[in-house]
């Protein structure tokens, strides 16, 4: 069987939304079919011409895949959406490996000297001078006459 089926949460064909449907891609006919469960009419061809130069553009954004200008499909998760898009011929952009830039040269750390250790410690507490030590002679009180 040349068709591959994908279950979609919602497919919008033009302005018509379809929920809980299947999308079938027929690789021999290069067309995408919409299969509505419970329908007696079978499948509806929604897009054709995949692989042609003027064929529909496929884009992928998270769980949503857009095919041409008329069809938008939302899937259960990103993995199913990516598998569907690659089946239609969508090639995700190549990831550029991130390189870690070299760090710029800098001044080497200073060596720890005894003077820097003394500077970083708390200074000693200053003692207040007593009034008696400052004065040479004691002040005499004047007597009242």
VENJOSUL-V509197 format. One record per pair of residues at least 12 apart in sequence whose C-alpha atoms are under 10 Angstrom apart, sorted by the first residue. I is the first residue (numbers start at 1). J is the second residue. If there is no record, write none. Layout:
I:J ; I:J
This chain:
1:26 ; 1:27 ; 1:28 ; 2:24 ; 2:25 ; 2:26 ; 2:27 ; 2:28 ; 2:29 ; 3:23 ; 3:24 ; 3:25 ; 3:26 ; 3:27 ; 3:28 ; 3:29 ; 3:30 ; 3:31 ; 3:32 ; 3:33 ; 4:23 ; 4:24 ; 4:25 ; 4:26 ; 4:27 ; 4:32 ; 4:84 ; 4:87 ; 5:22 ; 5:23 ; 5:24 ; 5:25 ; 5:26 ; 5:32 ; 5:33 ; 5:34 ; 5:35 ; 5:84 ; 6:21 ; 6:22 ; 6:23 ; 6:24 ; 6:25 ; 6:34 ; 6:35 ; 6:75 ; 6:80 ; 6:81 ; 6:83 ; 6:84 ; 7:20 ; 7:21 ; 7:22 ; 7:23 ; 7:24 ; 7:35 ; 7:73 ; 7:74 ; 7:75 ; 7:76 ; 7:80 ; 7:81 ; 7:84 ; 8:20 ; 8:21 ; 8:22 ; 8:23 ; 8:63 ; 8:64 ; 8:73 ; 8:74 ; 8:75 ; 8:76 ; 8:77 ; 8:80 ; 8:81 ; 9:21 ; 9:22 ; 9:63 ; 9:64 ; 9:73 ; 9:74 ; 9:75 ; 9:76 ; 9:77 ; 10:22 ; 10:64 ; 10:72 ; 10:73 ; 10:74 ; 10:75 ; 10:76 ; 11:23 ; 11:34 ; 11:64 ; 11:65 ; 11:66 ; 11:71 ; 11:72 ; 11:73 ; 11:74 ; 11:75 ; 12:66 ; 12:70 ; 12:71 ; 12:72 ; 12:73 ; 12:74 ; 13:34 ; 13:46 ; 13:47 ; 13:67 ; 13:69 ; 13:70 ; 13:71 ; 13:72 ; 13:73 ; 14:46 ; 14:69 ; 14:70 ; 14:71 ; 14:72 ; 15:70 ; 15:71 ; 16:70 ; 16:71 ; 17:71 ; 17:72 ; 17:73 ; 18:34 ; 18:35 ; 18:36 ; 18:73 ; 19:36 ; 19:37 ; 19:73 ; 19:74 ; 20:35 ; 20:36 ; 20:37 ; 20:74 ; 20:75 ; 21:34 ; 21:35 ; 21:36 ; 21:37 ; 21:73 ; 22:34 ; 22:35 ; 22:36 ; 22:37 ; 22:43 ; 22:73 ; 23:35 ; 23:36 ; 23:43 ; 23:44 ; 23:45 ; 23:46 ; 23:73 ; 23:84 ; 24:43 ; 24:44 ; 24:45 ; 24:84 ; 25:45 ; 25:47 ; 25:48 ; 25:50 ; 25:84 ; 25:87 ; 25:88 ; 26:48 ; 26:50 ; 26:87 ; 26:88 ; 27:50 ; 27:51 ; 27:87 ; 27:88 ; 29:48 ; 29:49 ; 29:50 ; 30:47 ; 30:48 ; 30:49 ; 30:50 ; 30:51 ; 30:52 ; 30:55 ; 30:88 ; 31:45 ; 31:46 ; 31:47 ; 31:48 ; 31:49 ; 31:50 ; 31:51 ; 31:88 ; 32:44 ; 32:45 ; 32:46 ; 32:47 ; 32:48 ; 32:49 ; 32:50 ; 32:67 ; 32:88 ; 33:45 ; 33:46 ; 33:47 ; 33:48 ; 34:46 ; 34:47 ; 46:67 ; 46:70 ; 46:71 ; 47:67 ; 47:68 ; 47:70 ; 47:71 ; 48:68 ; 50:88 ; 50:89 ; 51:88 ; 51:89 ; 55:67 ; 55:68 ; 56:68 ; 56:69 ; 56:70 ; 56:88 ; 57:69 ; 57:88 ; 57:89 ; 57:90 ; 58:71 ; 58:72 ; 58:85 ; 58:86 ; 58:88 ; 58:89 ; 58:90 ; 58:91 ; 59:72 ; 59:82 ; 59:85 ; 59:90 ; 59:91 ; 59:92 ; 60:72 ; 60:73 ; 60:78 ; 60:81 ; 60:82 ; 60:84 ; 60:85 ; 60:86 ; 60:90 ; 60:91 ; 60:92 ; 61:74 ; 61:78 ; 61:81 ; 61:82 ; 62:74 ; 62:75 ; 62:77 ; 62:78 ; 62:79 ; 62:81 ; 62:82 ; 63:75 ; 63:76 ; 63:77 ; 63:78 ; 63:79 ; 63:80 ; 63:81 ; 63:82 ; 64:76 ; 64:77 ; 64:78 ; 64:80 ; 64:81 ; 64:82 ; 64:85 ; 65:78 ; 65:81 ; 65:82 ; 65:84 ; 65:85 ; 65:90 ; 66:85 ; 67:85 ; 67:88 ; 67:90
